């Protein structure tokens, strides 16, 4: 094995096809999209070189600010909810249900595999106010609060999207964090119990520090996924009412494919890429600083 790994021809032969496929599928479209940022137009009308005009428009477009604010707010709130609920569920699996958690894990994970459109239609029916009253509004009327038109304002629609995405994804993060918790040595937990640590003290001082690597991975995975939210918003609200629930991804899609502005759409894609990169680097640096202090 060492002889093979030390041979440059063998390395090229083994890695070459994978690198070529990776370059063709991922790197070439990225570079191609970056080149579009200096042009305006589309494949039908043709392209015109405009230099940095797309970036100037990007800095002054109020729709970009609104979409960016919604994207960041959505990502922060949903990441906290996803990881927190997932971590609580993983603690339930490991310390309460234990060996009998298999059925519960399967049931909680089930929404992850459901089609996005089906989940969005279900939540539309749940929170419907007209022409018929959905189960949520029926309950509110039964307790005397009154029906709410959840999709008539951006604030209420925002929380419906958060609830839908949290319900869909909590099973995935619960299993991901569960895999990290079961790797904690049982001897360590038993020693802590003998020293008097139990319940919340055990979780806070032993379980949480030892599960920080998988917790950090979950946060990075979650926030990068939520920053690129698209299909769930498109299926549930289509960015409405107006553009109050329009993330950067949906605005990019509308700009590129509905309005045929490939150059400006590529500039929006570049903005989203840089946002994901900055957030990921910030999380990595913050975690390293915390580990150094510890």
C-alpha positions as CSV (number, residue, x, y, z in Angstrom):
1,X,0.0,0.0,0.0
2,X,2.8,2.4,0.9
3,X,4.5,1.6,-2.5
4,X,1.3,2.4,-4.3
5,X,0.6,5.7,-2.4
6,X,4.2,6.7,-3.0
7,X,3.9,6.3,-6.8
8,X,2.7,9.6,-8.5
9,X,1.4,7.7,-11.5
10,X,-0.8,5.5,-9.2
11,X,-2.0,8.5,-7.4
12,X,-2.9,10.3,-10.7
13,X,-4.6,7.1,-11.9
14,X,-6.7,6.7,-8.7
15,X,-7.6,10.4,-8.2
16,X,-7.7,11.6,-11.8
17,X,-11.2,10.4,-12.8
18,X,-12.8,11.7,-9.5
19,X,-11.0,15.1,-9.8
20,X,-12.0,15.4,-13.5
21,X,-15.6,14.7,-12.7
22,X,-15.5,17.1,-9.7
23,X,-14.0,19.8,-11.9
24,X,-16.5,19.3,-14.7
25,X,-19.6,19.2,-12.5
26,X,-18.7,21.8,-9.8
27,X,-15.7,23.9,-10.5
28,X,-16.5,24.7,-14.2
29,X,-20.1,25.9,-13.5
30,X,-18.8,28.1,-10.6
31,X,-16.2,29.8,-12.8
32,X,-18.7,30.1,-15.6
33,X,-21.2,31.8,-13.2
34,X,-18.5,34.1,-12.0
35,X,-17.8,35.2,-15.5
36,X,-21.5,36.0,-16.0
37,X,-21.3,38.7,-13.3
38,X,-19.5,41.0,-15.7
39,X,-22.3,40.7,-18.4
40,X,-26.0,41.4,-18.7
41,X,-28.5,39.6,-20.9
42,X,-29.4,35.9,-21.4
43,X,-28.9,33.1,-23.9
44,X,-31.8,34.4,-26.1
45,X,-31.1,38.1,-26.3
46,X,-27.3,37.8,-26.1
47,X,-24.8,39.1,-23.6
48,X,-23.3,42.5,-23.2
49,X,-20.2,43.3,-21.2
50,X,-21.0,45.8,-18.4
51,X,-18.0,45.5,-16.2
52,X,-18.8,46.1,-12.5
53,X,-22.3,47.5,-13.1
54,X,-23.9,44.3,-11.6
55,X,-22.0,44.8,-8.4
56,X,-23.0,48.5,-8.2
57,X,-26.6,47.5,-8.7
58,X,-26.2,44.8,-6.0
59,X,-25.1,47.4,-3.5
60,X,-28.0,49.8,-4.2
61,X,-30.9,47.3,-4.8
62,X,-33.4,47.5,-1.9
63,X,-34.8,44.1,-2.8
64,X,-31.3,42.6,-2.1
65,X,-31.3,44.2,1.4
66,X,-34.8,42.8,2.1
67,X,-33.9,39.3,0.8
68,X,-30.5,39.4,2.7
69,X,-32.2,40.3,6.0
70,X,-34.8,37.6,5.6
71,X,-32.1,35.0,4.7
72,X,-29.9,35.9,7.7
73,X,-32.8,36.1,10.1
74,X,-34.3,32.8,8.9
75,X,-30.9,31.0,9.0
76,X,-30.1,32.2,12.6
77,X,-33.5,31.4,14.0
78,X,-33.9,28.0,12.3
79,X,-30.3,26.9,13.1
80,X,-30.9,27.6,16.8
81,X,-34.3,25.7,16.7
82,X,-33.0,22.8,14.6
83,X,-29.8,22.2,16.7
84,X,-31.5,22.8,20.1
85,X,-34.5,20.5,19.4
86,X,-32.2,17.9,17.8
87,X,-29.9,18.0,20.8
88,X,-32.7,17.6,23.3
89,X,-34.1,14.7,21.3
90,X,-30.7,13.0,21.1
91,X,-30.4,13.4,24.9
92,X,-33.8,11.7,25.2
93,X,-32.7,8.9,23.0
94,X,-29.5,8.2,24.9
95,X,-30.4,8.8,28.5
96,X,-34.1,8.2,28.8
97,X,-35.3,5.8,26.0
98,X,-31.9,4.1,25.5
99,X,-32.3,0.8,23.7
100,X,-36.0,1.3,23.1
101,X,-35.4,4.6,21.2
102,X,-35.3,2.9,17.8
103,X,-39.0,3.2,17.0
104,X,-39.1,6.8,18.2
105,X,-36.0,7.7,16.2
106,X,-37.7,6.3,13.1
107,X,-40.9,8.2,13.6
108,X,-39.2,11.5,14.3
109,X,-36.9,11.0,11.3
110,X,-39.8,10.2,8.9
111,X,-40.6,13.8,7.9
112,X,-37.0,14.2,6.6
113,X,-37.8,11.8,3.7
114,X,-41.2,13.4,2.8
115,X,-41.3,15.5,-0.4
116,X,-41.0,19.3,0.2
117,X,-44.1,20.1,-1.9
118,X,-46.2,17.6,0.1
119,X,-45.1,19.0,3.4
120,X,-45.8,22.6,2.2
121,X,-49.3,21.6,1.0
122,X,-49.9,20.0,4.4
123,X,-48.9,23.1,6.3
124,X,-51.0,25.3,4.0
125,X,-54.0,23.2,4.9
126,X,-53.1,23.2,8.6
127,X,-52.9,27.0,8.8
128,X,-55.6,27.8,6.2
129,X,-58.1,30.5,7.1
130,X,-60.1,30.8,3.8
131,X,-62.0,29.4,2.0
132,X,-62.2,26.9,4.8
133,X,-60.8,27.0,8.3
134,X,-57.7,24.8,8.9
135,X,-57.1,22.8,12.1
136,X,-54.9,25.5,13.7
137,X,-57.5,28.3,13.2
138,X,-60.3,25.9,14.3
139,X,-58.4,25.4,17.5
140,X,-57.8,29.1,18.0
141,X,-61.5,29.8,17.5
142,X,-62.4,27.0,19.9
143,X,-60.4,28.6,22.7
144,X,-61.8,32.1,21.9
145,X,-58.7,33.7,20.3
146,X,-60.1,33.9,16.7
147,X,-58.8,32.8,13.4
148,X,-55.5,34.3,12.0
149,X,-54.7,34.7,8.3
150,X,-51.2,33.3,8.7
151,X,-50.1,34.0,5.2
152,X,-51.3,37.6,5.0
153,X,-48.3,39.2,6.7
154,X,-44.6,38.5,6.4
155,X,-44.1,38.1,10.2
156,X,-46.7,35.3,10.7
157,X,-45.7,33.6,7.4
158,X,-42.1,33.6,8.6
159,X,-42.9,31.6,11.7
160,X,-45.0,29.1,9.8
161,X,-42.0,28.5,7.5
162,X,-39.8,28.1,10.6
163,X,-42.2,25.7,12.2
164,X,-42.4,23.6,9.0
165,X,-38.7,23.5,8.5
166,X,-38.1,22.6,12.1
167,X,-40.6,19.8,12.0
168,X,-39.0,18.4,8.8
169,X,-35.4,18.6,9.9
170,X,-35.4,17.9,13.7
171,X,-35.2,14.1,13.1
172,X,-32.1,14.5,11.0
173,X,-30.2,16.6,13.6
174,X,-31.4,14.3,16.4
175,X,-29.9,11.3,14.6
176,X,-26.7,13.3,13.8
177,X,-26.2,14.4,17.4
178,X,-27.2,11.0,18.7
179,X,-24.3,9.5,16.8
180,X,-22.0,11.9,18.6
181,X,-23.5,11.2,22.0
182,X,-23.2,7.4,21.7
183,X,-19.4,7.8,21.1
184,X,-18.9,9.2,24.6
185,X,-17.2,6.5,26.6
186,X,-19.6,4.9,29.1
187,X,-16.7,4.8,31.6
188,X,-16.5,8.6,31.6
189,X,-20.2,8.9,32.3
190,X,-20.1,6.3,35.0
191,X,-17.1,8.0,36.7
192,X,-19.1,11.3,36.7
193,X,-22.1,9.6,38.2
194,X,-19.9,8.2,41.0
195,X,-18.6,11.7,41.7
196,X,-22.2,12.9,42.2
197,X,-23.0,14.4,38.7
198,X,-26.4,13.5,37.4
199,X,-29.2,15.0,35.4
200,X,-28.5,18.6,34.2
201,X,-25.1,18.7,35.9
202,X,-24.0,15.6,34.0
203,X,-25.1,17.1,30.7
204,X,-23.7,20.5,31.3
205,X,-20.2,19.5,32.6
206,X,-19.6,16.1,30.9
207,X,-21.9,15.4,27.9
208,X,-21.9,18.9,26.4
209,X,-18.1,19.5,26.3
210,X,-17.5,16.0,24.9
211,X,-20.1,16.5,22.2
212,X,-18.9,19.9,21.1
213,X,-17.2,18.6,17.8
214,X,-20.4,17.0,16.5
215,X,-22.5,20.0,17.8
216,X,-20.2,22.4,15.9
217,X,-20.6,20.3,12.7
218,X,-24.3,20.3,13.1
219,X,-24.4,24.1,13.5
220,X,-22.2,24.6,10.3
221,X,-24.3,22.1,8.4
222,X,-27.5,23.7,9.5
223,X,-26.6,27.4,8.9
224,X,-25.2,26.7,5.5
225,X,-28.4,24.7,4.6
226,X,-30.7,27.4,5.9
227,X,-28.9,30.2,4.2
228,X,-29.6,28.4,0.9
229,X,-33.2,27.7,1.6
230,X,-35.3,27.7,-1.6
231,X,-37.7,24.8,-2.2
232,X,-39.7,25.1,1.0
233,X,-40.3,28.8,0.7
234,X,-41.2,28.5,-3.0
235,X,-43.7,25.7,-2.2
236,X,-45.3,27.3,0.9
237,X,-45.4,31.1,0.2
238,X,-43.6,31.7,-3.1
239,X,-41.9,34.6,-1.4
240,X,-45.1,36.3,-0.4
241,X,-47.0,38.2,0.7
242,X,-45.3,40.5,-1.7
243,X,-41.6,39.8,-1.3
244,X,-41.6,39.7,2.5
245,X,-40.6,36.0,2.7
246,X,-38.2,36.1,-0.3
247,X,-34.7,34.7,0.5
248,X,-31.7,35.4,-1.7
249,X,-32.0,32.1,-3.4
250,X,-35.5,32.8,-4.6
251,X,-34.7,36.3,-5.7
252,X,-31.7,34.9,-7.6
253,X,-34.0,32.3,-9.3
254,X,-36.6,35.0,-10.2
255,X,-33.9,37.3,-11.5
256,X,-32.2,34.7,-13.6
257,X,-35.0,32.6,-15.0
258,X,-38.1,34.8,-14.7
259,X,-36.6,38.1,-15.8
260,X,-33.7,36.6,-17.9
261,X,-31.0,38.6,-16.2
262,X,-28.3,36.0,-15.9
263,X,-25.5,38.4,-15.0
264,X,-27.3,40.0,-12.1
265,X,-28.5,36.6,-11.0
266,X,-24.9,35.3,-10.9
267,X,-24.0,38.4,-8.8
268,X,-26.7,37.4,-6.3
269,X,-25.3,33.8,-6.3
270,X,-21.8,35.2,-5.6
271,X,-23.2,37.2,-2.7
272,X,-24.8,34.1,-1.2
273,X,-21.6,32.1,-1.6
274,X,-19.6,34.8,0.2
275,X,-22.1,34.9,2.9
276,X,-21.9,31.2,3.5
277,X,-18.1,31.4,3.5
278,X,-18.0,34.2,6.0
279,X,-20.4,32.6,8.4
280,X,-18.5,29.3,8.3
281,X,-15.2,31.0,8.9
282,X,-16.7,33.0,11.8
283,X,-18.0,29.8,13.4
284,X,-14.7,28.0,13.0
285,X,-12.7,30.9,14.5
286,X,-15.1,31.3,17.4
287,X,-15.0,27.6,18.2
288,X,-11.2,27.6,18.2
289,X,-11.1,30.6,20.5
290,X,-13.4,28.9,22.9
291,X,-11.3,25.7,22.8
292,X,-8.1,27.7,23.5
293,X,-9.7,29.4,26.5
294,X,-10.9,26.0,27.8
